[in-house]
Amino acid sequence: MKIPWTLGSILVAGFVAGCATENEAQLQAEAKITKTDAQATALTQAPNGTCKEGELEREHGKLIWSFSFTTPDSKDLTEVNVDAINGSIVNVEHEKPEQEDAEKEK
């Protein structure tokens, strides 16, 4: 009985992993703004910043490029979201490093 259960678990895990990859490919196909262009736009909101992380995601139904920047004059992170369709700034948030760590644990 253990073999079918194990085999089923492996198949489900493979299916889920395959869906995640396909979803990322779908998001990339939808984006009209490249990651490089979006990052340049985002950097205007974090002058002298260094990009720590950047990803394409759907948030509140909107396809966005999300970037986290560190800046030399602050320990806080600046998160900048850029619309992946039209290239406009969606929002800018300043987070303490502890907030960023807590968000990653979710």
SVG drawing of the C-alpha trace seen along z (x, -y; Angstrom):
<svg xmlns="http://www.w3.org/2000/svg" viewBox="-7 -59 33 61">
<polyline fill="none" stroke="black" stroke-width="0.4" points="0.0,0.0 2.9,-2.4 4.1,-2.2 0.8,-3.7 0.7,-6.4 4.4,-7.4 3.9,-7.2 0.8,-9.4 2.7,-11.9 5.5,-12.1 3.1,-12.6 1.2,-15.4 4.5,-17.2 5.6,-16.9 2.3,-18.3 2.5,-21.3 6.1,-22.0 5.1,-21.9 2.2,-24.3 4.5,-26.8 6.9,-26.8 4.1,-27.2 2.6,-30.1 6.0,-31.9 6.2,-31.4 2.6,-32.8 3.5,-35.9 6.6,-36.5 4.5,-36.2 2.0,-38.7 4.6,-41.3 5.1,-44.2 7.9,-45.8 11.2,-44.0 12.8,-43.4 15.7,-45.7 13.4,-48.6 11.2,-48.1 14.3,-48.0 15.6,-51.3 12.2,-52.9 12.1,-51.5 15.6,-52.8 14.3,-56.4 12.5,-55.8 15.6,-54.6 18.5,-56.8 21.9,-55.2 20.1,-52.0 21.3,-48.5 18.8,-45.9 18.6,-43.1 15.7,-41.2 13.4,-41.5 10.5,-39.3 7.5,-39.3 4.2,-38.6 0.5,-39.2 -0.6,-41.3 -4.2,-42.4 -4.9,-41.3 -2.2,-43.5 1.0,-42.1 3.9,-43.9 7.7,-43.8 8.6,-44.0 12.0,-45.2 13.7,-45.5 16.6,-48.0 19.1,-48.8 20.4,-52.3 23.7,-53.5 22.1,-56.0 19.5,-53.6 19.2,-50.1 15.6,-50.0 14.6,-48.4 12.8,-50.3 10.3,-48.1 9.1,-49.5 6.4,-47.9 6.3,-48.7 3.3,-47.9 4.6,-45.2 2.1,-46.3 2.6,-50.1 5.8,-50.7 4.3,-53.1 5.2,-53.1 2.4,-51.2 3.7,-51.9 6.7,-52.4 7.1,-51.1 9.9,-51.4 10.4,-48.3 12.6,-47.5 14.9,-44.5 12.9,-42.5 9.7,-43.1 11.3,-41.7 12.6,-38.6 9.1,-38.0 7.6,-38.4 10.0,-35.8 9.0,-33.3 5.3,-33.3"/>
</svg>
